[in-house]
Amino acid sequence: MTVKEAREIVRQFSENRKNTDEDEFMFIEAMNFLIEEEKNPRDMMYLGGYYYELKHFDLALKYYEMAAAMDYDESYECLGYIWYYGRTGERDFKKAFEYFSKMMDKGNLVAAYKVADMYKNGYYVGKDMEKYKEIIEDLYQKVQACRNVFDPVPEVYTRLARIRTDEGKEDDAVNLYLRAKDWLAQRIRHNAFFGNLNIMKWLIDDLYELIEFDEEFFDFFDLYYLLKTPHKMRFFFDDEEMNLESVMEGDECVVCFNGKWYHSRDDFFKDAATKDGTKLTAIYGDLYGFEVMNNG
């Protein structure tokens, strides 16, 4: 294998939505070849990120640490997440705080709100709500200049919305949630990473604690709210009717979409697709005619 051939394998794998197990094997072989040959930390981060999305966190950690050994900034943010959430089975808030603080000092907005979270929760540092609010308020001003859907605008807006809710400023909170929802939906269209989907789920849950749900007017991501309880719904894509049902099983609902069952609303949003395999999250803007057929 040559570097040129390896790059072509990686390109094809990244652009193809329906890769086989053999395609994946060749992609991993190509990435490891490139890492060995060129020792580029961007390749280490790319492969680490691939494993992270698959929740193969031990392998993600391996490649993030390889990049960190080359003092690659992006790796410190990712390592902060690994240790903050204990992705490999062990939480280490000291390491997380050190990694996030290192990047916060360099102006990294993601690392800044994670440092804020550590003050809010009292992780490694003393619990300090005023410090938390101060960082989030400052970040709100900074993210006004953001334009990329992968910038941490929803993360900052949802945190500030909760602060505004606690202050009794519910209208401000609702406005922040709605702006965050629109931004995050556009991000998910490009990358339905489980972390992005979780933010959307929590956002929807919090939003409808503040306002009444309107069954006459709702969209794809509002299904997070409806799928918590038994419902029958339908919507359309390219004039084709899509049927969706949530049914109580134990303490939560299972979901049936066009005859296929999903264990939870999380699984539905992660995996549900059209007949040709296109994820619903990638075409959310083309879905229409949402209607509740049966409630309860």
MOGI-V627542 format. One record per backbone hydrogen bond with DSSP energy under -1.0 kcal/mol. CO is the residue of the C=O (numbers start at 1). NH is the residue of the N-H. E is the energy in kcal/mol with one decimal. If there is no record, write none. Layout:
CO&NH&E, CO&NH&E
This chain:
2&6&-2.6, 3&7&-2.5, 4&8&-1.7, 5&9&-2.0, 6&10&-2.3, 7&11&-2.4, 8&12&-2.5, 9&13&-2.2, 10&14&-2.3, 11&15&-1.8, 12&16&-1.5, 20&24&-2.1, 21&25&-2.3, 22&26&-2.5, 23&27&-2.4, 24&28&-2.5, 25&29&-2.4, 26&30&-2.7, 27&31&-2.6, 28&32&-2.5, 29&33&-2.1, 30&34&-2.4, 31&35&-2.5, 32&36&-2.3, 33&37&-2.6, 34&38&-3.1, 35&39&-1.2, 40&43&-1.0, 40&44&-1.4, 41&45&-2.5, 42&46&-2.0, 43&47&-2.4, 44&48&-2.4, 45&49&-2.8, 46&50&-1.9, 47&51&-2.1, 48&52&-2.2, 49&53&-2.3, 50&54&-1.2, 51&56&-2.9, 52&55&-1.6, 55&57&-1.3, 56&60&-1.9, 57&61&-2.8, 58&62&-1.7, 59&63&-1.8, 60&64&-2.5, 61&65&-2.6, 62&66&-1.5, 63&67&-1.9, 64&68&-2.4, 65&69&-2.0, 67&70&-1.2, 67&72&-1.5, 68&71&-2.3, 72&75&-1.5, 73&76&-1.5, 74&78&-1.5, 75&79&-2.6, 76&80&-2.0, 77&81&-1.6, 78&82&-2.1, 79&83&-2.2, 80&84&-2.5, 81&85&-2.3, 82&87&-2.2, 83&92&-1.8, 86&89&-2.3, 92&96&-2.3, 93&97&-2.8, 94&98&-2.2, 95&99&-2.7, 96&100&-2.9, 97&101&-2.7, 98&102&-2.0, 99&103&-1.6, 100&104&-2.7, 101&105&-2.3, 103&108&-2.5, 104&107&-2.0, 108&112&-1.5, 109&113&-1.8, 110&114&-1.7, 111&115&-2.3, 112&116&-2.2, 113&117&-2.0, 114&118&-1.7, 115&119&-1.7, 116&120&-2.3, 117&121&-2.6, 118&122&-1.2, 118&123&-1.9, 119&128&-2.7, 123&125&-2.3, 128&132&-2.0, 129&133&-2.7, 130&134&-2.3, 131&135&-2.2, 132&136&-2.3, 133&137&-2.9, 134&138&-1.9, 135&139&-2.4, 136&140&-2.3, 137&141&-1.3, 138&142&-1.6, 139&143&-2.7, 142&145&-1.3, 143&146&-1.6, 148&151&-2.2, 151&153&-1.8, 152&156&-1.7, 153&157&-3.0, 154&158&-2.7, 155&159&-1.3, 156&160&-2.5, 157&161&-2.5, 158&162&-1.7, 159&163&-1.6, 160&164&-2.7, 161&165&-2.3, 162&166&-2.1, 163&167&-1.4, 164&169&-2.8, 165&168&-1.6, 168&170&-1.1, 169&173&-1.9, 170&174&-2.7, 171&175&-2.1, 172&176&-2.1, 173&177&-2.5, 174&178&-2.5, 175&179&-2.0, 176&180&-2.4, 177&181&-2.6, 178&182&-1.8, 179&183&-1.9, 180&184&-2.8, 181&185&-2.4, 182&186&-1.5, 183&187&-1.6, 184&188&-2.8, 185&189&-1.7, 187&190&-1.0, 187&191&-2.2, 191&193&-1.3, 193&197&-2.0, 194&198&-2.2, 195&199&-1.9, 196&200&-2.0, 197&201&-2.4, 198&202&-2.6, 199&203&-2.4, 200&204&-2.7, 201&205&-2.3, 202&206&-2.4, 203&207&-2.9, 204&208&-2.1, 206&209&-1.2, 207&210&-1.5, 207&211&-1.5, 214&217&-1.3, 220&223&-1.6, 221&224&-1.5, 222&225&-1.5, 222&226&-1.3, 223&227&-2.8, 225&228&-1.2, 226&229&-1.5, 230&296&-2.1, 231&246&-2.5, 232&293&-2.9, 232&294&-1.8, 233&244&-2.5, 234&291&-2.3, 235&242&-3.7, 236&288&-2.3, 237&240&-2.1, 240&237&-2.0, 242&235&-1.9, 243&258&-2.7, 244&233&-3.4, 245&256&-3.2, 247&254&-2.9, 249&252&-1.2, 252&249&-2.6, 254&247&-2.6, 255&262&-3.4, 256&245&-2.3, 257&260&-2.1, 260&257&-3.1, 262&255&-2.5, 264&268&-2.0, 265&269&-2.4, 266&270&-1.9, 267&271&-2.5, 268&272&-2.6, 272&280&-2.4, 274&277&-1.9, 278&274&-2.4, 279&282&-1.1, 280&283&-1.0, 283&286&-2.4, 284&287&-1.0, 288&236&-3.4, 291&234&-2.0, 294&232&-2.6
